[in-house]
């Protein structure tokens, strides 16, 4: 499945977590292996990046594409229900 943007690269910091590598890509976004220094353990990081609805801006930030606010809200709600 082709994404509009590339996944984050290994070593990228997301909050207190570090991305180690890409595990998978889905319609909702990217799933990474990572490390959580607070708990000193391996973690899974899920980046909400719905295909065609958002774009990467300035390093790790993600923004809704113009005209896709309703689709973004719907995708966000569906993603949240996956829990």
ZALUMPA-961586 format. One record per atom (N, C-alpha, C): residue in one letter; atom name; x, y, z. Coordinates in steps of 0.05 Angstrom, whole numbers, m for minus. Layout:
BEGIN
<pt><type>A</type><atom>CA</atom><x>X</x><y>Y</y><z>Z</z></pt>
...
***
This chain:
BEGIN
<pt><type>X</type><atom>N</atom><x>17</x><y>m23</y><z>0</z></pt>
<pt><type>X</type><atom>CA</atom><x>0</x><y>0</y><z>0</z></pt>
<pt><type>X</type><atom>C</atom><x>18</x><y>25</y><z>0</z></pt>
<pt><type>X</type><atom>N</atom><x>15</x><y>42</y><z>m20</z></pt>
<pt><type>X</type><atom>CA</atom><x>32</x><y>66</y><z>m22</z></pt>
<pt><type>X</type><atom>C</atom><x>21</x><y>89</y><z>m5</z></pt>
<pt><type>X</type><atom>N</atom><x>38</x><y>101</y><z>11</z></pt>
<pt><type>X</type><atom>CA</atom><x>31</x><y>124</y><z>27</z></pt>
<pt><type>X</type><atom>C</atom><x>40</x><y>149</y><z>12</z></pt>
<pt><type>X</type><atom>N</atom><x>28</x><y>171</y><z>20</z></pt>
<pt><type>X</type><atom>CA</atom><x>35</x><y>197</y><z>8</z></pt>
<pt><type>X</type><atom>C</atom><x>61</x><y>208</y><z>20</z></pt>
<pt><type>X</type><atom>N</atom><x>70</x><y>196</y><z>41</z></pt>
<pt><type>X</type><atom>CA</atom><x>95</x><y>206</y><z>54</z></pt>
<pt><type>X</type><atom>C</atom><x>111</x><y>182</y><z>64</z></pt>
<pt><type>X</type><atom>N</atom><x>135</x><y>186</y><z>68</z></pt>
<pt><type>X</type><atom>CA</atom><x>153</x><y>164</y><z>78</z></pt>
<pt><type>X</type><atom>C</atom><x>149</x><y>161</y><z>108</z></pt>
<pt><type>X</type><atom>N</atom><x>153</x><y>137</y><z>118</z></pt>
<pt><type>X</type><atom>CA</atom><x>152</x><y>133</y><z>147</z></pt>
<pt><type>X</type><atom>C</atom><x>176</x><y>147</y><z>161</z></pt>
<pt><type>X</type><atom>N</atom><x>174</x><y>149</y><z>187</z></pt>
<pt><type>X</type><atom>CA</atom><x>195</x><y>161</y><z>203</z></pt>
<pt><type>X</type><atom>C</atom><x>220</x><y>143</y><z>201</z></pt>
<pt><type>X</type><atom>N</atom><x>243</x><y>154</y><z>203</z></pt>
<pt><type>X</type><atom>CA</atom><x>268</x><y>139</y><z>202</z></pt>
<pt><type>X</type><atom>C</atom><x>276</x><y>130</y><z>230</z></pt>
<pt><type>X</type><atom>N</atom><x>291</x><y>109</y><z>230</z></pt>
<pt><type>X</type><atom>CA</atom><x>302</x><y>99</y><z>256</z></pt>
<pt><type>X</type><atom>C</atom><x>318</x><y>121</y><z>269</z></pt>
<pt><type>X</type><atom>N</atom><x>314</x><y>123</y><z>296</z></pt>
<pt><type>X</type><atom>CA</atom><x>328</x><y>144</y><z>311</z></pt>
<pt><type>X</type><atom>C</atom><x>310</x><y>168</y><z>316</z></pt>
<pt><type>X</type><atom>N</atom><x>288</x><y>171</y><z>301</z></pt>
<pt><type>X</type><atom>CA</atom><x>270</x><y>194</y><z>305</z></pt>
<pt><type>X</type><atom>C</atom><x>258</x><y>192</y><z>333</z></pt>
<pt><type>X</type><atom>N</atom><x>257</x><y>215</y><z>347</z></pt>
<pt><type>X</type><atom>CA</atom><x>244</x><y>217</y><z>373</z></pt>
<pt><type>X</type><atom>C</atom><x>215</x><y>226</y><z>370</z></pt>
<pt><type>X</type><atom>N</atom><x>197</x><y>211</y><z>383</z></pt>
<pt><type>X</type><atom>CA</atom><x>169</x><y>217</y><z>383</z></pt>
<pt><type>X</type><atom>C</atom><x>162</x><y>220</y><z>413</z></pt>
<pt><type>X</type><atom>N</atom><x>159</x><y>244</y><z>422</z></pt>
<pt><type>X</type><atom>CA</atom><x>155</x><y>249</y><z>451</z></pt>
<pt><type>X</type><atom>C</atom><x>180</x><y>237</y><z>465</z></pt>
<pt><type>X</type><atom>N</atom><x>175</x><y>220</y><z>485</z></pt>
<pt><type>X</type><atom>CA</atom><x>198</x><y>208</y><z>499</z></pt>
<pt><type>X</type><atom>C</atom><x>207</x><y>182</y><z>487</z></pt>
<pt><type>X</type><atom>N</atom><x>195</x><y>174</y><z>464</z></pt>
<pt><type>X</type><atom>CA</atom><x>201</x><y>148</y><z>452</z></pt>
<pt><type>X</type><atom>C</atom><x>219</x><y>151</y><z>428</z></pt>
<pt><type>X</type><atom>N</atom><x>234</x><y>130</y><z>422</z></pt>
<pt><type>X</type><atom>CA</atom><x>252</x><y>130</y><z>399</z></pt>
<pt><type>X</type><atom>C</atom><x>243</x><y>109</y><z>379</z></pt>
<pt><type>X</type><atom>N</atom><x>241</x><y>116</y><z>354</z></pt>
<pt><type>X</type><atom>CA</atom><x>234</x><y>97</y><z>333</z></pt>
<pt><type>X</type><atom>C</atom><x>258</x><y>80</y><z>326</z></pt>
<pt><type>X</type><atom>N</atom><x>255</x><y>53</y><z>327</z></pt>
<pt><type>X</type><atom>CA</atom><x>276</x><y>35</y><z>319</z></pt>
<pt><type>X</type><atom>C</atom><x>274</x><y>26</y><z>290</z></pt>
<pt><type>X</type><atom>N</atom><x>249</x><y>22</y><z>281</z></pt>
<pt><type>X</type><atom>CA</atom><x>245</x><y>13</y><z>254</z></pt>
<pt><type>X</type><atom>C</atom><x>216</x><y>10</y><z>247</z></pt>
<pt><type>X</type><atom>N</atom><x>210</x><y>7</y><z>221</z></pt>
<pt><type>X</type><atom>CA</atom><x>183</x><y>4</y><z>212</z></pt>
<pt><type>X</type><atom>C</atom><x>174</x><y>m25</y><z>213</z></pt>
<pt><type>X</type><atom>N</atom><x>151</x><y>m30</y><z>225</z></pt>
<pt><type>X</type><atom>CA</atom><x>140</x><y>m57</y><z>227</z></pt>
<pt><type>X</type><atom>C</atom><x>120</x><y>m63</y><z>205</z></pt>
<pt><type>X</type><atom>N</atom><x>102</x><y>m43</y><z>201</z></pt>
<pt><type>X</type><atom>CA</atom><x>81</x><y>m47</y><z>180</z></pt>
<pt><type>X</type><atom>C</atom><x>68</x><y>m21</y><z>172</z></pt>
<pt><type>X</type><atom>N</atom><x>53</x><y>m22</y><z>150</z></pt>
<pt><type>X</type><atom>CA</atom><x>39</x><y>1</y><z>140</z></pt>
<pt><type>X</type><atom>C</atom><x>10</x><y>m8</y><z>136</z></pt>
<pt><type>X</type><atom>N</atom><x>m9</x><y>10</y><z>144</z></pt>
<pt><type>X</type><atom>CA</atom><x>m37</x><y>4</y><z>140</z></pt>
<pt><type>X</type><atom>C</atom><x>m51</x><y>29</y><z>129</z></pt>
<pt><type>X</type><atom>N</atom><x>m77</x><y>27</y><z>124</z></pt>
<pt><type>X</type><atom>CA</atom><x>m92</x><y>50</y><z>115</z></pt>
<pt><type>X</type><atom>C</atom><x>m92</x><y>72</y><z>136</z></pt>
<pt><type>X</type><atom>N</atom><x>m89</x><y>65</y><z>162</z></pt>
<pt><type>X</type><atom>CA</atom><x>m89</x><y>84</y><z>183</z></pt>
<pt><type>X</type><atom>C</atom><x>m62</x><y>96</y><z>188</z></pt>
<pt><type>X</type><atom>N</atom><x>m41</x><y>84</y><z>178</z></pt>
<pt><type>X</type><atom>CA</atom><x>m14</x><y>96</y><z>183</z></pt>
<pt><type>X</type><atom>C</atom><x>8</x><y>76</y><z>185</z></pt>
<pt><type>X</type><atom>N</atom><x>28</x><y>84</y><z>201</z></pt>
<pt><type>X</type><atom>CA</atom><x>52</x><y>68</y><z>204</z></pt>
<pt><type>X</type><atom>C</atom><x>54</x><y>56</y><z>232</z></pt>
<pt><type>X</type><atom>N</atom><x>66</x><y>32</y><z>233</z></pt>
<pt><type>X</type><atom>CA</atom><x>71</x><y>19</y><z>259</z></pt>
<pt><type>X</type><atom>C</atom><x>101</x><y>14</y><z>261</z></pt>
<pt><type>X</type><atom>N</atom><x>112</x><y>24</y><z>283</z></pt>
<pt><type>X</type><atom>CA</atom><x>141</x><y>22</y><z>287</z></pt>
<pt><type>X</type><atom>C</atom><x>148</x><y>6</y><z>312</z></pt>
<pt><type>X</type><atom>N</atom><x>172</x><y>m6</y><z>311</z></pt>
<pt><type>X</type><atom>CA</atom><x>183</x><y>m16</y><z>336</z></pt>
<pt><type>X</type><atom>C</atom><x>198</x><y>8</y><z>348</z></pt>
<pt><type>X</type><atom>N</atom><x>199</x><y>9</y><z>374</z></pt>
<pt><type>X</type><atom>CA</atom><x>212</x><y>31</y><z>387</z></pt>
<pt><type>X</type><atom>C</atom><x>222</x><y>25</y><z>415</z></pt>
<pt><type>X</type><atom>N</atom><x>231</x><y>45</y><z>428</z></pt>
<pt><type>X</type><atom>CA</atom><x>242</x><y>42</y><z>455</z></pt>
<pt><type>X</type><atom>C</atom><x>231</x><y>64</y><z>473</z></pt>
<pt><type>X</type><atom>N</atom><x>221</x><y>56</y><z>496</z></pt>
<pt><type>X</type><atom>CA</atom><x>211</x><y>75</y><z>516</z></pt>
<pt><type>X</type><atom>C</atom><x>230</x><y>77</y><z>539</z></pt>
<pt><type>X</type><atom>N</atom><x>246</x><y>99</y><z>541</z></pt>
<pt><type>X</type><atom>CA</atom><x>266</x><y>101</y><z>561</z></pt>
<pt><type>X</type><atom>C</atom><x>256</x><y>102</y><z>590</z></pt>
<pt><type>X</type><atom>N</atom><x>232</x><y>112</y><z>593</z></pt>
<pt><type>X</type><atom>CA</atom><x>220</x><y>114</y><z>620</z></pt>
<pt><type>X</type><atom>C</atom><x>216</x><y>87</y><z>632</z></pt>
<pt><type>X</type><atom>N</atom><x>205</x><y>68</y><z>616</z></pt>
<pt><type>X</type><atom>CA</atom><x>201</x><y>41</y><z>626</z></pt>
<pt><type>X</type><atom>C</atom><x>224</x><y>23</y><z>619</z></pt>
<pt><type>X</type><atom>N</atom><x>244</x><y>34</y><z>604</z></pt>
<pt><type>X</type><atom>CA</atom><x>267</x><y>19</y><z>596</z></pt>
<pt><type>X</type><atom>C</atom><x>259</x><y>m7</y><z>582</z></pt>
<pt><type>X</type><atom>N</atom><x>241</x><y>m5</y><z>562</z></pt>
<pt><type>X</type><atom>CA</atom><x>232</x><y>m29</y><z>548</z></pt>
<pt><type>X</type><atom>C</atom><x>224</x><y>m23</y><z>519</z></pt>
<pt><type>X</type><atom>N</atom><x>223</x><y>m44</y><z>503</z></pt>
<pt><type>X</type><atom>CA</atom><x>214</x><y>m42</y><z>476</z></pt>
<pt><type>X</type><atom>C</atom><x>184</x><y>m35</y><z>475</z></pt>
<pt><type>X</type><atom>N</atom><x>176</x><y>m18</y><z>456</z></pt>
<pt><type>X</type><atom>CA</atom><x>149</x><y>m10</y><z>453</z></pt>
<pt><type>X</type><atom>C</atom><x>141</x><y>m12</y><z>423</z></pt>
<pt><type>X</type><atom>N</atom><x>115</x><y>m10</y><z>418</z></pt>
<pt><type>X</type><atom>CA</atom><x>104</x><y>m7</y><z>391</z></pt>
<pt><type>X</type><atom>C</atom><x>93</x><y>21</y><z>390</z></pt>
<pt><type>X</type><atom>N</atom><x>100</x><y>35</y><z>369</z></pt>
<pt><type>X</type><atom>CA</atom><x>91</x><y>63</y><z>364</z></pt>
<pt><type>X</type><atom>C</atom><x>73</x><y>62</y><z>340</z></pt>
<pt><type>X</type><atom>N</atom><x>49</x><y>72</y><z>343</z></pt>
<pt><type>X</type><atom>CA</atom><x>30</x><y>74</y><z>321</z></pt>
<pt><type>X</type><atom>C</atom><x>27</x><y>103</y><z>313</z></pt>
<pt><type>X</type><atom>N</atom><x>33</x><y>109</y><z>288</z></pt>
<pt><type>X</type><atom>CA</atom><x>31</x><y>136</y><z>278</z></pt>
<pt><type>X</type><atom>C</atom><x>5</x><y>138</y><z>262</z></pt>
<pt><type>X</type><atom>N</atom><x>m14</x><y>155</y><z>271</z></pt>
<pt><type>X</type><atom>CA</atom><x>m39</x><y>159</y><z>256</z></pt>
<pt><type>X</type><atom>C</atom><x>m32</x><y>175</y><z>231</z></pt>
<pt><type>X</type><atom>N</atom><x>m34</x><y>163</y><z>208</z></pt>
<pt><type>X</type><atom>CA</atom><x>m27</x><y>176</y><z>183</z></pt>
<pt><type>X</type><atom>C</atom><x>m45</x><y>165</y><z>161</z></pt>
<pt><type>X</type><atom>N</atom><x>m71</x><y>172</y><z>162</z></pt>
<pt><type>X</type><atom>CA</atom><x>m90</x><y>161</y><z>142</z></pt>
<pt><type>X</type><atom>C</atom><x>m83</x><y>169</y><z>114</z></pt>
<pt><type>X</type><atom>N</atom><x>m80</x><y>149</y><z>98</z></pt>
<pt><type>X</type><atom>CA</atom><x>m71</x><y>152</y><z>70</z></pt>
<pt><type>X</type><atom>C</atom><x>m89</x><y>172</y><z>55</z></pt>
<pt><type>X</type><atom>N</atom><x>m76</x><y>192</y><z>42</z></pt>
<pt><type>X</type><atom>CA</atom><x>m90</x><y>212</y><z>26</z></pt>
<pt><type>X</type><atom>C</atom><x>m104</x><y>234</y><z>41</z></pt>
<pt><type>X</type><atom>N</atom><x>m105</x><y>232</y><z>67</z></pt>
<pt><type>X</type><atom>CA</atom><x>m120</x><y>252</y><z>83</z></pt>
<pt><type>X</type><atom>C</atom><x>m101</x><y>271</y><z>97</z></pt>
<pt><type>X</type><atom>N</atom><x>m77</x><y>262</y><z>104</z></pt>
<pt><type>X</type><atom>CA</atom><x>m58</x><y>279</y><z>117</z></pt>
<pt><type>X</type><atom>C</atom><x>m32</x><y>280</y><z>102</z></pt>
<pt><type>X</type><atom>N</atom><x>m15</x><y>298</y><z>110</z></pt>
<pt><type>X</type><atom>CA</atom><x>12</x><y>300</y><z>98</z></pt>
<pt><type>X</type><atom>C</atom><x>32</x><y>307</y><z>120</z></pt>
<pt><type>X</type><atom>N</atom><x>57</x><y>299</y><z>116</z></pt>
<pt><type>X</type><atom>CA</atom><x>77</x><y>305</y><z>136</z></pt>
<pt><type>X</type><atom>C</atom><x>88</x><y>333</y><z>131</z></pt>
<pt><type>X</type><atom>N</atom><x>90</x><y>348</y><z>152</z></pt>
<pt><type>X</type><atom>CA</atom><x>100</x><y>375</y><z>151</z></pt>
<pt><type>X</type><atom>C</atom><x>121</x><y>378</y><z>173</z></pt>
<pt><type>X</type><atom>N</atom><x>143</x><y>390</y><z>166</z></pt>
<pt><type>X</type><atom>CA</atom><x>165</x><y>396</y><z>186</z></pt>
<pt><type>X</type><atom>C</atom><x>172</x><y>372</y><z>203</z></pt>
<pt><type>X</type><atom>N</atom><x>188</x><y>355</y><z>192</z></pt>
<pt><type>X</type><atom>CA</atom><x>199</x><y>332</y><z>207</z></pt>
<pt><type>X</type><atom>C</atom><x>178</x><y>311</y><z>213</z></pt>
<pt><type>X</type><atom>N</atom><x>169</x><y>311</y><z>239</z></pt>
<pt><type>X</type><atom>CA</atom><x>150</x><y>289</y><z>247</z></pt>
<pt><type>X</type><atom>C</atom><x>121</x><y>298</y><z>249</z></pt>
<pt><type>X</type><atom>N</atom><x>115</x><y>323</y><z>244</z></pt>
<pt><type>X</type><atom>CA</atom><x>88</x><y>333</y><z>247</z></pt>
<pt><type>X</type><atom>C</atom><x>71</x><y>324</y><z>224</z></pt>
<pt><type>X</type><atom>N</atom><x>45</x><y>320</y><z>229</z></pt>
<pt><type>X</type><atom>CA</atom><x>26</x><y>312</y><z>209</z></pt>
<pt><type>X</type><atom>C</atom><x>3</x><y>332</y><z>209</z></pt>
<pt><type>X</type><atom>N</atom><x>m6</x><y>340</y><z>185</z></pt>
<pt><type>X</type><atom>CA</atom><x>m28</x><y>359</y><z>183</z></pt>
<pt><type>X</type><atom>C</atom><x>m49</x><y>348</y><z>163</z></pt>
<pt><type>X</type><atom>N</atom><x>m74</x><y>355</y><z>169</z></pt>
<pt><type>X</type><atom>CA</atom><x>m96</x><y>348</y><z>152</z></pt>
<pt><type>X</type><atom>C</atom><x>m93</x><y>363</y><z>126</z></pt>
<pt><type>X</type><atom>N</atom><x>m98</x><y>349</y><z>103</z></pt>
<pt><type>X</type><atom>CA</atom><x>m97</x><y>363</y><z>77</z></pt>
<pt><type>X</type><atom>C</atom><x>m122</x><y>381</y><z>75</z></pt>
<pt><type>X</type><atom>N</atom><x>m119</x><y>403</y><z>60</z></pt>
<pt><type>X</type><atom>CA</atom><x>m141</x><y>421</y><z>56</z></pt>
<pt><type>X</type><atom>C</atom><x>m165</x><y>407</y><z>44</z></pt>
<pt><type>X</type><atom>N</atom><x>m188</x><y>412</y><z>55</z></pt>
<pt><type>X</type><atom>CA</atom><x>m213</x><y>400</y><z>44</z></pt>
<pt><type>X</type><atom>C</atom><x>m219</x><y>372</y><z>55</z></pt>
<pt><type>X</type><atom>N</atom><x>m203</x><y>362</y><z>73</z></pt>
<pt><type>X</type><atom>CA</atom><x>m207</x><y>335</y><z>83</z></pt>
<pt><type>X</type><atom>C</atom><x>m214</x><y>334</y><z>113</z></pt>
<pt><type>X</type><atom>N</atom><x>m223</x><y>356</y><z>124</z></pt>
<pt><type>X</type><atom>CA</atom><x>m229</x><y>357</y><z>153</z></pt>
<pt><type>X</type><atom>C</atom><x>m249</x><y>336</y><z>161</z></pt>
<pt><type>X</type><atom>N</atom><x>m271</x><y>333</y><z>146</z></pt>
<pt><type>X</type><atom>CA</atom><x>m292</x><y>313</y><z>154</z></pt>
<pt><type>X</type><atom>C</atom><x>m281</x><y>285</y><z>152</z></pt>
<pt><type>X</type><atom>N</atom><x>m266</x><y>279</y><z>131</z></pt>
<pt><type>X</type><atom>CA</atom><x>m254</x><y>252</y><z>128</z></pt>
<pt><type>X</type><atom>C</atom><x>m234</x><y>247</y><z>150</z></pt>
<pt><type>X</type><atom>N</atom><x>m219</x><y>268</y><z>158</z></pt>
<pt><type>X</type><atom>CA</atom><x>m199</x><y>265</y><z>179</z></pt>
<pt><type>X</type><atom>C</atom><x>m213</x><y>259</y><z>206</z></pt>
<pt><type>X</type><atom>N</atom><x>m235</x><y>273</y><z>211</z></pt>
<pt><type>X</type><atom>CA</atom><x>m250</x><y>268</y><z>236</z></pt>
<pt><type>X</type><atom>C</atom><x>m261</x><y>240</y><z>236</z></pt>
<pt><type>X</type><atom>N</atom><x>m272</x><y>231</y><z>214</z></pt>
<pt><type>X</type><atom>CA</atom><x>m283</x><y>204</y><z>213</z></pt>
<pt><type>X</type><atom>C</atom><x>m261</x><y>183</y><z>217</z></pt>
<pt><type>X</type><atom>N</atom><x>m238</x><y>187</y><z>204</z></pt>
<pt><type>X</type><atom>CA</atom><x>m215</x><y>168</y><z>207</z></pt>
<pt><type>X</type><atom>C</atom><x>m205</x><y>168</y><z>235</z></pt>
<pt><type>X</type><atom>N</atom><x>m204</x><y>192</y><z>248</z></pt>
<pt><type>X</type><atom>CA</atom><x>m195</x><y>194</y><z>276</z></pt>
<pt><type>X</type><atom>C</atom><x>m214</x><y>178</y><z>294</z></pt>
<pt><type>X</type><atom>N</atom><x>m240</x><y>180</y><z>290</z></pt>
<pt><type>X</type><atom>CA</atom><x>m259</x><y>165</y><z>306</z></pt>
<pt><type>X</type><atom>C</atom><x>m256</x><y>135</y><z>302</z></pt>
<pt><type>X</type><atom>N</atom><x>m253</x><y>127</y><z>277</z></pt>
<pt><type>X</type><atom>CA</atom><x>m249</x><y>98</y><z>271</z></pt>
<pt><type>X</type><atom>C</atom><x>m224</x><y>88</y><z>284</z></pt>
<pt><type>X</type><atom>N</atom><x>m202</x><y>104</y><z>282</z></pt>
<pt><type>X</type><atom>CA</atom><x>m177</x><y>96</y><z>293</z></pt>
<pt><type>X</type><atom>C</atom><x>m179</x><y>93</y><z>324</z></pt>
<pt><type>X</type><atom>N</atom><x>m192</x><y>112</y><z>337</z></pt>
<pt><type>X</type><atom>CA</atom><x>m195</x><y>111</y><z>366</z></pt>
<pt><type>X</type><atom>C</atom><x>m211</x><y>87</y><z>375</z></pt>
<pt><type>X</type><atom>N</atom><x>m230</x><y>78</y><z>359</z></pt>
<pt><type>X</type><atom>CA</atom><x>m246</x><y>54</y><z>366</z></pt>
<pt><type>X</type><atom>C</atom><x>m230</x><y>28</y><z>364</z></pt>
<pt><type>X</type><atom>N</atom><x>m207</x><y>28</y><z>349</z></pt>
<pt><type>X</type><atom>CA</atom><x>m191</x><y>4</y><z>347</z></pt>
<pt><type>X</type><atom>C</atom><x>m177</x><y>m2</y><z>374</z></pt>
<pt><type>X</type><atom>N</atom><x>m174</x><y>19</y><z>390</z></pt>
<pt><type>X</type><atom>CA</atom><x>m164</x><y>18</y><z>416</z></pt>
<pt><type>X</type><atom>C</atom><x>m140</x><y>4</y><z>424</z></pt>
***
